[in-house]
C-alpha cells in the first residue's frame, strides 16, 4: 500500500469524508479517497488512477481515459496502472 492510502487507512481522516463510491465497494482501505483531493494534489499517475478508480470522476474531465493529465500522459500508462491496481 502506498503512503497516500496508508495515511488514509490509518484513521487520519473520518470515514464520512470519503467518497461514497469508495465506501460502497467494501474496500475502503484500497480505494479510500478524499473528496477534496484534486489533480493538483496528486504526485504520481498511480495516485491519480487511485482517486479516479475510487470515484473522483472529475480527474478525467475531458473523458479521454487519462485522469490528471498533469501526472498521467497516456492511455497506455493509465491502463497499465489500472491493471496493476485491480481497477
PyMOL Python script that loads the backbone (N, CA, C, O; Angstrom):
from pymol import cmd

cmd.read_pdbstr("""\
ATOM      1  N   UNK A   1       0.861  -1.175   0.000  1.00  0.00           N
ATOM      2  CA  UNK A   1       0.000   0.000   0.000  1.00  0.00           C
ATOM      3  C   UNK A   1       0.900   1.228   0.000  1.00  0.00           C
ATOM      4  O   UNK A   1       1.845   1.317   0.784  1.00  0.00           O
ATOM      5  N   UNK A   2       0.607   2.150  -0.864  1.00  0.00           N
ATOM      6  CA  UNK A   2       1.461   3.335  -0.920  1.00  0.00           C
ATOM      7  C   UNK A   2       1.165   4.270   0.246  1.00  0.00           C
ATOM      8  O   UNK A   2       0.194   4.076   0.978  1.00  0.00           O
ATOM      9  N   UNK A   3       2.000   5.278   0.410  1.00  0.00           N
ATOM     10  CA  UNK A   3       1.884   6.173   1.569  1.00  0.00           C
ATOM     11  C   UNK A   3       0.581   6.962   1.569  1.00  0.00           C
ATOM     12  O   UNK A   3       0.051   7.270   2.636  1.00  0.00           O
ATOM     13  N   UNK A   4       0.055   7.295   0.393  1.00  0.00           N
ATOM     14  CA  UNK A   4      -1.204   8.035   0.301  1.00  0.00           C
ATOM     15  C   UNK A   4      -2.351   7.224   0.900  1.00  0.00           C
ATOM     16  O   UNK A   4      -3.111   7.730   1.726  1.00  0.00           O
ATOM     17  N   UNK A   5      -2.472   5.969   0.481  1.00  0.00           N
ATOM     18  CA  UNK A   5      -3.536   5.124   1.020  1.00  0.00           C
ATOM     19  C   UNK A   5      -3.263   4.749   2.465  1.00  0.00           C
ATOM     20  O   UNK A   5      -4.192   4.641   3.265  1.00  0.00           O
ATOM     21  N   UNK A   6      -2.005   4.551   2.803  1.00  0.00           N
ATOM     22  CA  UNK A   6      -1.661   4.230   4.180  1.00  0.00           C
ATOM     23  C   UNK A   6      -2.096   5.352   5.116  1.00  0.00           C
ATOM     24  O   UNK A   6      -2.651   5.092   6.184  1.00  0.00           O
ATOM     25  N   UNK A   7      -1.849   6.585   4.723  1.00  0.00           N
ATOM     26  CA  UNK A   7      -2.258   7.751   5.503  1.00  0.00           C
ATOM     27  C   UNK A   7      -3.766   7.735   5.728  1.00  0.00           C
ATOM     28  O   UNK A   7      -4.242   7.966   6.840  1.00  0.00           O
ATOM     29  N   UNK A   8      -4.513   7.459   4.656  1.00  0.00           N
ATOM     30  CA  UNK A   8      -5.970   7.477   4.761  1.00  0.00           C
ATOM     31  C   UNK A   8      -6.513   6.302   5.564  1.00  0.00           C
ATOM     32  O   UNK A   8      -7.492   6.450   6.295  1.00  0.00           O
ATOM     33  N   UNK A   9      -5.887   5.140   5.434  1.00  0.00           N
ATOM     34  CA  UNK A   9      -6.441   3.952   6.067  1.00  0.00           C
ATOM     35  C   UNK A   9      -6.103   3.844   7.549  1.00  0.00           C
ATOM     36  O   UNK A   9      -6.653   2.980   8.231  1.00  0.00           O
ATOM     37  N   UNK A  10      -5.235   4.672   8.060  1.00  0.00           N
ATOM     38  CA  UNK A  10      -4.869   4.615   9.476  1.00  0.00           C
ATOM     39  C   UNK A  10      -5.649   5.607  10.320  1.00  0.00           C
ATOM     40  O   UNK A  10      -5.175   6.043  11.369  1.00  0.00           O
ATOM     41  N   UNK A  11      -6.831   5.961   9.871  1.00  0.00           N
ATOM     42  CA  UNK A  11      -7.706   6.788  10.680  1.00  0.00           C
ATOM     43  C   UNK A  11      -7.342   8.250  10.721  1.00  0.00           C
ATOM     44  O   UNK A  11      -7.825   8.983  11.584  1.00  0.00           O
ATOM     45  N   UNK A  12      -6.509   8.687   9.814  1.00  0.00           N
ATOM     46  CA  UNK A  12      -6.115  10.092   9.818  1.00  0.00           C
ATOM     47  C   UNK A  12      -7.290  10.987   9.437  1.00  0.00           C
ATOM     48  O   UNK A  12      -7.306  12.174   9.765  1.00  0.00           O
ATOM     49  N   UNK A  13      -8.269  10.415   8.745  1.00  0.00           N
ATOM     50  CA  UNK A  13      -9.426  11.181   8.297  1.00  0.00           C
ATOM     51  C   UNK A  13     -10.697  10.396   8.604  1.00  0.00           C
ATOM     52  O   UNK A  13     -10.696   9.168   8.520  1.00  0.00           O
ATOM     53  N   UNK A  14     -11.766  11.075   8.954  1.00  0.00           N
ATOM     54  CA  UNK A  14     -13.004  10.363   9.245  1.00  0.00           C
ATOM     55  C   UNK A  14     -13.578   9.703   7.995  1.00  0.00           C
ATOM     56  O   UNK A  14     -13.499  10.260   6.900  1.00  0.00           O
ATOM     57  N   UNK A  15     -14.154   8.521   8.163  1.00  0.00           N
ATOM     58  CA  UNK A  15     -14.724   7.787   7.045  1.00  0.00           C
ATOM     59  C   UNK A  15     -15.805   8.580   6.328  1.00  0.00           C
ATOM     60  O   UNK A  15     -16.003   8.388   5.128  1.00  0.00           O
ATOM     61  N   UNK A  16     -16.502   9.455   7.018  1.00  0.00           N
ATOM     62  CA  UNK A  16     -17.577  10.234   6.401  1.00  0.00           C
ATOM     63  C   UNK A  16     -17.054  11.159   5.311  1.00  0.00           C
ATOM     64  O   UNK A  16     -17.824  11.609   4.462  1.00  0.00           O
ATOM     65  N   UNK A  17     -15.758  11.448   5.322  1.00  0.00           N
ATOM     66  CA  UNK A  17     -15.193  12.342   4.318  1.00  0.00           C
ATOM     67  C   UNK A  17     -14.798  11.602   3.056  1.00  0.00           C
ATOM     68  O   UNK A  17     -14.398  12.225   2.073  1.00  0.00           O
ATOM     69  N   UNK A  18     -14.903  10.281   3.070  1.00  0.00           N
ATOM     70  CA  UNK A  18     -14.522   9.505   1.898  1.00  0.00           C
ATOM     71  C   UNK A  18     -15.604   9.563   0.846  1.00  0.00           C
ATOM     72  O   UNK A  18     -16.774   9.783   1.161  1.00  0.00           O
ATOM     73  N   UNK A  19     -15.226   9.369  -0.388  1.00  0.00           N
ATOM     74  CA  UNK A  19     -16.210   9.369  -1.464  1.00  0.00           C
ATOM     75  C   UNK A  19     -17.179   8.209  -1.293  1.00  0.00           C
ATOM     76  O   UNK A  19     -16.761   7.116  -0.910  1.00  0.00           O
ATOM     77  N   UNK A  20     -18.459   8.418  -1.566  1.00  0.00           N
ATOM     78  CA  UNK A  20     -19.446   7.353  -1.434  1.00  0.00           C
ATOM     79  C   UNK A  20     -19.095   6.125  -2.256  1.00  0.00           C
ATOM     80  O   UNK A  20     -19.333   5.003  -1.809  1.00  0.00           O
ATOM     81  N   UNK A  21     -18.538   6.305  -3.438  1.00  0.00           N
ATOM     82  CA  UNK A  21     -18.161   5.173  -4.276  1.00  0.00           C
ATOM     83  C   UNK A  21     -17.150   4.276  -3.569  1.00  0.00           C
ATOM     84  O   UNK A  21     -17.230   3.051  -3.656  1.00  0.00           O
ATOM     85  N   UNK A  22     -16.204   4.887  -2.876  1.00  0.00           N
ATOM     86  CA  UNK A  22     -15.197   4.110  -2.165  1.00  0.00           C
ATOM     87  C   UNK A  22     -15.836   3.296  -1.058  1.00  0.00           C
ATOM     88  O   UNK A  22     -15.455   2.149  -0.828  1.00  0.00           O
ATOM     89  N   UNK A  23     -16.804   3.882  -0.372  1.00  0.00           N
ATOM     90  CA  UNK A  23     -17.465   3.177   0.717  1.00  0.00           C
ATOM     91  C   UNK A  23     -18.319   2.034   0.209  1.00  0.00           C
ATOM     92  O   UNK A  23     -18.394   0.989   0.857  1.00  0.00           O
ATOM     93  N   UNK A  24     -18.961   2.203  -0.927  1.00  0.00           N
ATOM     94  CA  UNK A  24     -19.867   1.183  -1.428  1.00  0.00           C
ATOM     95  C   UNK A  24     -19.133  -0.051  -1.941  1.00  0.00           C
ATOM     96  O   UNK A  24     -19.755  -1.099  -2.112  1.00  0.00           O
ATOM     97  N   UNK A  25     -17.830   0.042  -2.191  1.00  0.00           N
ATOM     98  CA  UNK A  25     -17.086  -1.109  -2.691  1.00  0.00           C
ATOM     99  C   UNK A  25     -16.758  -2.095  -1.587  1.00  0.00           C
ATOM    100  O   UNK A  25     -16.460  -3.257  -1.863  1.00  0.00           O
ATOM    101  N   UNK A  26     -16.808  -1.643  -0.329  1.00  0.00           N
ATOM    102  CA  UNK A  26     -16.406  -2.509   0.769  1.00  0.00           C
ATOM    103  C   UNK A  26     -14.894  -2.646   0.853  1.00  0.00           C
ATOM    104  O   UNK A  26     -14.397  -3.479   1.610  1.00  0.00           O
ATOM    105  N   UNK A  27     -14.159  -1.857   0.104  1.00  0.00           N
ATOM    106  CA  UNK A  27     -12.704  -1.927   0.068  1.00  0.00           C
ATOM    107  C   UNK A  27     -12.137  -0.565   0.432  1.00  0.00           C
ATOM    108  O   UNK A  27     -11.315  -0.015  -0.301  1.00  0.00           O
ATOM    109  N   UNK A  28     -12.576  -0.016   1.570  1.00  0.00           N
ATOM    110  CA  UNK A  28     -12.199   1.340   1.958  1.00  0.00           C
ATOM    111  C   UNK A  28     -10.689   1.539   2.014  1.00  0.00           C
ATOM    112  O   UNK A  28     -10.186   2.578   1.585  1.00  0.00           O
ATOM    113  N   UNK A  29      -9.963   0.559   2.534  1.00  0.00           N
ATOM    114  CA  UNK A  29      -8.520   0.753   2.661  1.00  0.00           C
ATOM    115  C   UNK A  29      -7.838   0.797   1.298  1.00  0.00           C
ATOM    116  O   UNK A  29      -6.768   1.390   1.156  1.00  0.00           O
ATOM    117  N   UNK A  30      -8.452   0.173   0.297  1.00  0.00           N
ATOM    118  CA  UNK A  30      -7.849   0.167  -1.032  1.00  0.00           C
ATOM    119  C   UNK A  30      -8.226   1.402  -1.832  1.00  0.00           C
ATOM    120  O   UNK A  30      -7.386   1.962  -2.536  1.00  0.00           O
ATOM    121  N   UNK A  31      -9.485   1.838  -1.734  1.00  0.00           N
ATOM    122  CA  UNK A  31      -9.956   2.941  -2.566  1.00  0.00           C
ATOM    123  C   UNK A  31     -10.284   4.196  -1.778  1.00  0.00           C
ATOM    124  O   UNK A  31     -10.930   5.105  -2.300  1.00  0.00           O
ATOM    125  N   UNK A  32      -9.849   4.255  -0.532  1.00  0.00           N
ATOM    126  CA  UNK A  32     -10.160   5.421   0.287  1.00  0.00           C
ATOM    127  C   UNK A  32      -9.627   6.680  -0.385  1.00  0.00           C
ATOM    128  O   UNK A  32      -8.427   6.815  -0.628  1.00  0.00           O
ATOM    129  N   UNK A  33     -10.534   7.590  -0.676  1.00  0.00           N
ATOM    130  CA  UNK A  33     -10.162   8.798  -1.411  1.00  0.00           C
ATOM    131  C   UNK A  33     -10.921   9.982  -0.853  1.00  0.00           C
ATOM    132  O   UNK A  33     -12.144   9.931  -0.723  1.00  0.00           O
ATOM    133  N   UNK A  34     -10.227  11.025  -0.528  1.00  0.00           N
ATOM    134  CA  UNK A  34     -10.870  12.238  -0.043  1.00  0.00           C
ATOM    135  C   UNK A  34     -11.567  12.977  -1.165  1.00  0.00           C
ATOM    136  O   UNK A  34     -11.031  13.089  -2.267  1.00  0.00           O
ATOM    137  N   UNK A  35     -12.739  13.471  -0.898  1.00  0.00           N
ATOM    138  CA  UNK A  35     -13.454  14.262  -1.895  1.00  0.00           C
ATOM    139  C   UNK A  35     -12.679  15.533  -2.221  1.00  0.00           C
ATOM    140  O   UNK A  35     -12.811  16.074  -3.319  1.00  0.00           O
ATOM    141  N   UNK A  36     -11.876  16.009  -1.285  1.00  0.00           N
ATOM    142  CA  UNK A  36     -11.130  17.249  -1.507  1.00  0.00           C
ATOM    143  C   UNK A  36      -9.835  17.057  -2.284  1.00  0.00           C
ATOM    144  O   UNK A  36      -9.209  18.037  -2.689  1.00  0.00           O
ATOM    145  N   UNK A  37      -9.424  15.814  -2.499  1.00  0.00           N
ATOM    146  CA  UNK A  37      -8.205  15.574  -3.255  1.00  0.00           C
ATOM    147  C   UNK A  37      -8.478  15.917  -4.709  1.00  0.00           C
ATOM    148  O   UNK A  37      -9.495  15.514  -5.273  1.00  0.00           O
ATOM    149  N   UNK A  38      -7.578  16.651  -5.298  1.00  0.00           N
ATOM    150  CA  UNK A  38      -7.741  17.024  -6.700  1.00  0.00           C
ATOM    151  C   UNK A  38      -6.467  16.668  -7.458  1.00  0.00           C
ATOM    152  O   UNK A  38      -5.466  16.265  -6.866  1.00  0.00           O
ATOM    153  N   UNK A  39      -6.523  16.821  -8.750  1.00  0.00           N
ATOM    154  CA  UNK A  39      -5.356  16.518  -9.579  1.00  0.00           C
ATOM    155  C   UNK A  39      -4.150  17.379  -9.210  1.00  0.00           C
ATOM    156  O   UNK A  39      -3.010  16.940  -9.358  1.00  0.00           O
ATOM    157  N   UNK A  40      -4.385  18.577  -8.741  1.00  0.00           N
ATOM    158  CA  UNK A  40      -3.271  19.438  -8.330  1.00  0.00           C
ATOM    159  C   UNK A  40      -2.535  18.871  -7.127  1.00  0.00           C
ATOM    160  O   UNK A  40      -1.379  19.219  -6.886  1.00  0.00           O
ATOM    161  N   UNK A  41      -3.198  17.998  -6.367  1.00  0.00           N
ATOM    162  CA  UNK A  41      -2.617  17.486  -5.134  1.00  0.00           C
ATOM    163  C   UNK A  41      -1.948  16.123  -5.274  1.00  0.00           C
ATOM    164  O   UNK A  41      -1.247  15.697  -4.356  1.00  0.00           O
ATOM    165  N   UNK A  42      -2.140  15.429  -6.388  1.00  0.00           N
ATOM    166  CA  UNK A  42      -1.505  14.125  -6.547  1.00  0.00           C
ATOM    167  C   UNK A  42      -0.089  14.297  -7.069  1.00  0.00           C
ATOM    168  O   UNK A  42       0.217  15.241  -7.797  1.00  0.00           O
ATOM    169  N   UNK A  43       0.769  13.356  -6.678  1.00  0.00           N
ATOM    170  CA  UNK A  43       2.179  13.443  -7.045  1.00  0.00           C
ATOM    171  C   UNK A  43       2.597  12.430  -8.102  1.00  0.00           C
ATOM    172  O   UNK A  43       3.726  12.465  -8.591  1.00  0.00           O
ATOM    173  N   UNK A  44       1.681  11.525  -8.455  1.00  0.00           N
ATOM    174  CA  UNK A  44       2.030  10.498  -9.428  1.00  0.00           C
ATOM    175  C   UNK A  44       0.782  10.047 -10.176  1.00  0.00           C
ATOM    176  O   UNK A  44      -0.346  10.288  -9.746  1.00  0.00           O
ATOM    177  N   UNK A  45       1.012   9.398 -11.286  1.00  0.00           N
ATOM    178  CA  UNK A  45      -0.100   8.859 -12.055  1.00  0.00           C
ATOM    179  C   UNK A  45      -0.786   7.744 -11.256  1.00  0.00           C
ATOM    180  O   UNK A  45      -1.997   7.560 -11.370  1.00  0.00           O
ATOM    181  N   UNK A  46      -0.029   7.010 -10.460  1.00  0.00           N
ATOM    182  CA  UNK A  46      -0.605   5.955  -9.627  1.00  0.00           C
ATOM    183  C   UNK A  46      -1.646   6.543  -8.672  1.00  0.00           C
ATOM    184  O   UNK A  46      -2.734   5.989  -8.518  1.00  0.00           O
ATOM    185  N   UNK A  47      -1.310   7.656  -8.037  1.00  0.00           N
ATOM    186  CA  UNK A  47      -2.264   8.317  -7.144  1.00  0.00           C
ATOM    187  C   UNK A  47      -3.473   8.829  -7.916  1.00  0.00           C
ATOM    188  O   UNK A  47      -4.603   8.737  -7.438  1.00  0.00           O
ATOM    189  N   UNK A  48      -3.237   9.364  -9.102  1.00  0.00           N
ATOM    190  CA  UNK A  48      -4.340   9.868  -9.924  1.00  0.00           C
ATOM    191  C   UNK A  48      -5.304   8.745 -10.279  1.00  0.00           C
ATOM    192  O   UNK A  48      -6.520   8.921 -10.212  1.00  0.00           O
ATOM    193  N   UNK A  49      -4.767   7.605 -10.653  1.00  0.00           N
ATOM    194  CA  UNK A  49      -5.620   6.462 -11.001  1.00  0.00           C
ATOM    195  C   UNK A  49      -6.373   5.976  -9.768  1.00  0.00           C
ATOM    196  O   UNK A  49      -7.538   5.590  -9.872  1.00  0.00           O
ATOM    197  N   UNK A  50      -5.730   5.987  -8.609  1.00  0.00           N
ATOM    198  CA  UNK A  50      -6.402   5.582  -7.367  1.00  0.00           C
ATOM    199  C   UNK A  50      -7.627   6.443  -7.086  1.00  0.00           C
ATOM    200  O   UNK A  50      -8.699   5.921  -6.778  1.00  0.00           O
ATOM    201  N   UNK A  51      -7.473   7.753  -7.190  1.00  0.00           N
ATOM    202  CA  UNK A  51      -8.622   8.613  -6.881  1.00  0.00           C
ATOM    203  C   UNK A  51      -9.692   8.506  -7.950  1.00  0.00           C
ATOM    204  O   UNK A  51     -10.882   8.612  -7.656  1.00  0.00           O
ATOM    205  N   UNK A  52      -9.273   8.297  -9.191  1.00  0.00           N
ATOM    206  CA  UNK A  52     -10.218   8.137 -10.301  1.00  0.00           C
ATOM    207  C   UNK A  52     -11.008   6.849 -10.147  1.00  0.00           C
ATOM    208  O   UNK A  52     -12.231   6.842 -10.287  1.00  0.00           O
ATOM    209  N   UNK A  53     -10.312   5.769  -9.860  1.00  0.00           N
ATOM    210  CA  UNK A  53     -10.994   4.478  -9.648  1.00  0.00           C
ATOM    211  C   UNK A  53     -11.851   4.502  -8.389  1.00  0.00           C
ATOM    212  O   UNK A  53     -12.842   3.779  -8.286  1.00  0.00           O
ATOM    213  N   UNK A  54     -11.460   5.335  -7.440  1.00  0.00           N
ATOM    214  CA  UNK A  54     -12.221   5.457  -6.200  1.00  0.00           C
ATOM    215  C   UNK A  54     -13.462   6.327  -6.333  1.00  0.00           C
ATOM    216  O   UNK A  54     -14.202   6.496  -5.364  1.00  0.00           O
ATOM    217  N   UNK A  55     -13.699   6.877  -7.510  1.00  0.00           N
ATOM    218  CA  UNK A  55     -14.929   7.620  -7.718  1.00  0.00           C
ATOM    219  C   UNK A  55     -14.784   9.086  -8.057  1.00  0.00           C
ATOM    220  O   UNK A  55     -15.784   9.756  -8.313  1.00  0.00           O
ATOM    221  N   UNK A  56     -13.567   9.604  -8.065  1.00  0.00           N
ATOM    222  CA  UNK A  56     -13.370  11.022  -8.368  1.00  0.00           C
ATOM    223  C   UNK A  56     -13.359  11.203  -9.882  1.00  0.00           C
ATOM    224  O   UNK A  56     -12.294  11.249 -10.498  1.00  0.00           O
ATOM    225  N   UNK A  57     -14.532  11.306 -10.473  1.00  0.00           N
ATOM    226  CA  UNK A  57     -14.682  11.358 -11.931  1.00  0.00           C
ATOM    227  C   UNK A  57     -14.157  12.652 -12.545  1.00  0.00           C
ATOM    228  O   UNK A  57     -13.846  12.679 -13.736  1.00  0.00           O
ATOM    229  N   UNK A  58     -14.052  13.699 -11.782  1.00  0.00           N
ATOM    230  CA  UNK A  58     -13.519  14.955 -12.315  1.00  0.00           C
ATOM    231  C   UNK A  58     -12.047  14.831 -12.686  1.00  0.00           C
ATOM    232  O   UNK A  58     -11.500  15.696 -13.370  1.00  0.00           O
ATOM    233  N   UNK A  59     -11.404  13.753 -12.236  1.00  0.00           N
ATOM    234  CA  UNK A  59      -9.999  13.551 -12.583  1.00  0.00           C
ATOM    235  C   UNK A  59      -9.816  13.426 -14.098  1.00  0.00           C
ATOM    236  O   UNK A  59      -8.760  13.766 -14.630  1.00  0.00           O
ATOM    237  N   UNK A  60     -10.846  12.939 -14.782  1.00  0.00           N
ATOM    238  CA  UNK A  60     -10.801  12.822 -16.243  1.00  0.00           C
ATOM    239  C   UNK A  60     -11.917  13.671 -16.836  1.00  0.00           C
ATOM    240  O   UNK A  60     -12.851  13.157 -17.452  1.00  0.00           O
ATOM    241  N   UNK A  61     -11.805  14.947 -16.642  1.00  0.00           N
ATOM    242  CA  UNK A  61     -12.863  15.883 -17.030  1.00  0.00           C
ATOM    243  C   UNK A  61     -13.166  15.858 -18.523  1.00  0.00           C
ATOM    244  O   UNK A  61     -14.314  16.059 -18.919  1.00  0.00           O
ATOM    245  N   UNK A  62     -12.159  15.617 -19.357  1.00  0.00           N
ATOM    246  CA  UNK A  62     -12.402  15.615 -20.800  1.00  0.00           C
ATOM    247  C   UNK A  62     -12.753  14.226 -21.337  1.00  0.00           C
ATOM    248  O   UNK A  62     -12.921  14.050 -22.544  1.00  0.00           O
ATOM    249  N   UNK A  63     -12.864  13.238 -20.441  1.00  0.00           N
ATOM    250  CA  UNK A  63     -13.321  11.888 -20.768  1.00  0.00           C
ATOM    251  C   UNK A  63     -12.484  11.226 -21.870  1.00  0.00           C
ATOM    252  O   UNK A  63     -13.021  10.564 -22.758  1.00  0.00           O
ATOM    253  N   UNK A  64     -11.170  11.415 -21.798  1.00  0.00           N
ATOM    254  CA  UNK A  64     -10.292  10.794 -22.788  1.00  0.00           C
ATOM    255  C   UNK A  64      -9.593   9.549 -22.252  1.00  0.00           C
ATOM    256  O   UNK A  64      -8.754   8.961 -22.934  1.00  0.00           O
ATOM    257  N   UNK A  65      -9.943   9.148 -21.025  1.00  0.00           N
ATOM    258  CA  UNK A  65      -9.339   7.957 -20.434  1.00  0.00           C
ATOM    259  C   UNK A  65      -8.036   8.220 -19.718  1.00  0.00           C
ATOM    260  O   UNK A  65      -7.359   7.283 -19.297  1.00  0.00           O
ATOM    261  N   UNK A  66      -7.675   9.478 -19.574  1.00  0.00           N
ATOM    262  CA  UNK A  66      -6.433   9.851 -18.888  1.00  0.00           C
ATOM    263  C   UNK A  66      -6.777  10.805 -17.743  1.00  0.00           C
ATOM    264  O   UNK A  66      -7.081  11.975 -17.980  1.00  0.00           O
ATOM    265  N   UNK A  67      -6.730  10.306 -16.493  1.00  0.00           N
ATOM    266  CA  UNK A  67      -7.006  11.202 -15.361  1.00  0.00           C
ATOM    267  C   UNK A  67      -5.786  12.059 -15.052  1.00  0.00           C
ATOM    268  O   UNK A  67      -4.649  11.666 -15.317  1.00  0.00           O
ATOM    269  N   UNK A  68      -6.033  13.205 -14.504  1.00  0.00           N
ATOM    270  CA  UNK A  68      -4.958  14.088 -14.021  1.00  0.00           C
ATOM    271  C   UNK A  68      -3.800  14.170 -15.014  1.00  0.00           C
ATOM    272  O   UNK A  68      -2.716  13.638 -14.774  1.00  0.00           O
ATOM    273  N   UNK A  69      -4.047  14.829 -16.101  1.00  0.00           N
ATOM    274  CA  UNK A  69      -3.059  14.891 -17.170  1.00  0.00           C
ATOM    275  C   UNK A  69      -1.792  15.649 -16.782  1.00  0.00           C
ATOM    276  O   UNK A  69      -0.830  15.686 -17.548  1.00  0.00           O
ATOM    277  N   UNK A  70      -1.791  16.251 -15.600  1.00  0.00           N
ATOM    278  CA  UNK A  70      -0.564  16.864 -15.091  1.00  0.00           C
ATOM    279  C   UNK A  70       0.453  15.798 -14.665  1.00  0.00           C
ATOM    280  O   UNK A  70       1.649  16.081 -14.594  1.00  0.00           O
ATOM    281  N   UNK A  71      -0.016  14.568 -14.379  1.00  0.00           N
ATOM    282  CA  UNK A  71       0.897  13.486 -13.981  1.00  0.00           C
ATOM    283  C   UNK A  71       0.757  12.233 -14.842  1.00  0.00           C
ATOM    284  O   UNK A  71       1.689  11.431 -14.904  1.00  0.00           O
ATOM    285  N   UNK A  72      -0.375  12.046 -15.502  1.00  0.00           N
ATOM    286  CA  UNK A  72      -0.583  10.903 -16.393  1.00  0.00           C
ATOM    287  C   UNK A  72      -0.513  11.400 -17.831  1.00  0.00           C
ATOM    288  O   UNK A  72      -1.073  12.443 -18.167  1.00  0.00           O
ATOM    289  N   UNK A  73       0.175  10.647 -18.669  1.00  0.00           N
ATOM    290  CA  UNK A  73       0.451  11.168 -20.006  1.00  0.00           C
ATOM    291  C   UNK A  73      -0.088  10.336 -21.164  1.00  0.00           C
ATOM    292  O   UNK A  73      -0.074  10.796 -22.306  1.00  0.00           O
ATOM    293  N   UNK A  74      -0.569   9.103 -20.892  1.00  0.00           N
ATOM    294  CA  UNK A  74      -1.104   8.297 -21.987  1.00  0.00           C
ATOM    295  C   UNK A  74      -2.112   7.282 -21.467  1.00  0.00           C
ATOM    296  O   UNK A  74      -2.093   6.904 -20.296  1.00  0.00           O
ATOM    297  N   UNK A  75      -2.979   6.856 -22.353  1.00  0.00           N
ATOM    298  CA  UNK A  75      -3.962   5.826 -22.006  1.00  0.00           C
ATOM    299  C   UNK A  75      -3.232   4.526 -21.664  1.00  0.00           C
ATOM    300  O   UNK A  75      -3.652   3.800 -20.762  1.00  0.00           O
ATOM    301  N   UNK A  76      -2.159   4.232 -22.368  1.00  0.00           N
ATOM    302  CA  UNK A  76      -1.391   3.012 -22.105  1.00  0.00           C
ATOM    303  C   UNK A  76      -0.830   3.013 -20.684  1.00  0.00           C
ATOM    304  O   UNK A  76      -0.878   1.995 -19.994  1.00  0.00           O
ATOM    305  N   UNK A  77      -0.302   4.148 -20.253  1.00  0.00           N
ATOM    306  CA  UNK A  77       0.227   4.271 -18.891  1.00  0.00           C
ATOM    307  C   UNK A  77      -0.886   4.055 -17.878  1.00  0.00           C
ATOM    308  O   UNK A  77      -0.703   3.325 -16.903  1.00  0.00           O
ATOM    309  N   UNK A  78      -2.032   4.678 -18.098  1.00  0.00           N
ATOM    310  CA  UNK A  78      -3.171   4.568 -17.184  1.00  0.00           C
ATOM    311  C   UNK A  78      -3.696   3.133 -17.157  1.00  0.00           C
ATOM    312  O   UNK A  78      -3.992   2.606 -16.084  1.00  0.00           O
ATOM    313  N   UNK A  79      -3.815   2.496 -18.321  1.00  0.00           N
ATOM    314  CA  UNK A  79      -4.310   1.123 -18.380  1.00  0.00           C
ATOM    315  C   UNK A  79      -3.398   0.161 -17.622  1.00  0.00           C
ATOM    316  O   UNK A  79      -3.880  -0.746 -16.942  1.00  0.00           O
ATOM    317  N   UNK A  80      -2.089   0.354 -17.734  1.00  0.00           N
ATOM    318  CA  UNK A  80      -1.132  -0.500 -17.011  1.00  0.00           C
ATOM    319  C   UNK A  80      -1.297  -0.326 -15.504  1.00  0.00           C
ATOM    320  O   UNK A  80      -1.261  -1.306 -14.760  1.00  0.00           O
ATOM    321  N   UNK A  81      -1.474   0.899 -15.055  1.00  0.00           N
ATOM    322  CA  UNK A  81      -1.657   1.164 -13.622  1.00  0.00           C
ATOM    323  C   UNK A  81      -2.984   0.587 -13.142  1.00  0.00           C
ATOM    324  O   UNK A  81      -3.047  -0.038 -12.083  1.00  0.00           O
ATOM    325  N   UNK A  82      -4.048   0.798 -13.922  1.00  0.00           N
ATOM    326  CA  UNK A  82      -5.355   0.242 -13.560  1.00  0.00           C
ATOM    327  C   UNK A  82      -5.276  -1.267 -13.418  1.00  0.00           C
ATOM    328  O   UNK A  82      -5.851  -1.833 -12.488  1.00  0.00           O
ATOM    329  N   UNK A  83      -4.580  -1.916 -14.316  1.00  0.00           N
ATOM    330  CA  UNK A  83      -4.439  -3.366 -14.264  1.00  0.00           C
ATOM    331  C   UNK A  83      -3.679  -3.800 -13.013  1.00  0.00           C
ATOM    332  O   UNK A  83      -4.064  -4.765 -12.353  1.00  0.00           O
ATOM    333  N   UNK A  84      -2.605  -3.089 -12.689  1.00  0.00           N
ATOM    334  CA  UNK A  84      -1.827  -3.453 -11.505  1.00  0.00           C
ATOM    335  C   UNK A  84      -2.563  -3.175 -10.199  1.00  0.00           C
ATOM    336  O   UNK A  84      -2.314  -3.830  -9.187  1.00  0.00           O
ATOM    337  N   UNK A  85      -3.471  -2.199 -10.229  1.00  0.00           N
ATOM    338  CA  UNK A  85      -4.251  -1.851  -9.031  1.00  0.00           C
ATOM    339  C   UNK A  85      -5.557  -2.625  -8.942  1.00  0.00           C
ATOM    340  O   UNK A  85      -6.232  -2.579  -7.913  1.00  0.00           O
ATOM    341  N   UNK A  86      -5.919  -3.326  -9.991  1.00  0.00           N
ATOM    342  CA  UNK A  86      -7.162  -4.069  -9.985  1.00  0.00           C
ATOM    343  C   UNK A  86      -8.379  -3.182 -10.144  1.00  0.00           C
ATOM    344  O   UNK A  86      -9.451  -3.483  -9.620  1.00  0.00           O
ATOM    345  N   UNK A  87      -8.212  -2.098 -10.864  1.00  0.00           N
ATOM    346  CA  UNK A  87      -9.303  -1.137 -11.051  1.00  0.00           C
ATOM    347  C   UNK A  87     -10.115  -1.488 -12.275  1.00  0.00           C
ATOM    348  O   UNK A  87     -11.079  -0.793 -12.596  1.00  0.00           O
TER     349      UNK A  87
END
""", "prot")
cmd.dss("prot")
cmd.show_as("cartoon", "prot")
cmd.util.cbc("prot")
cmd.orient("prot")
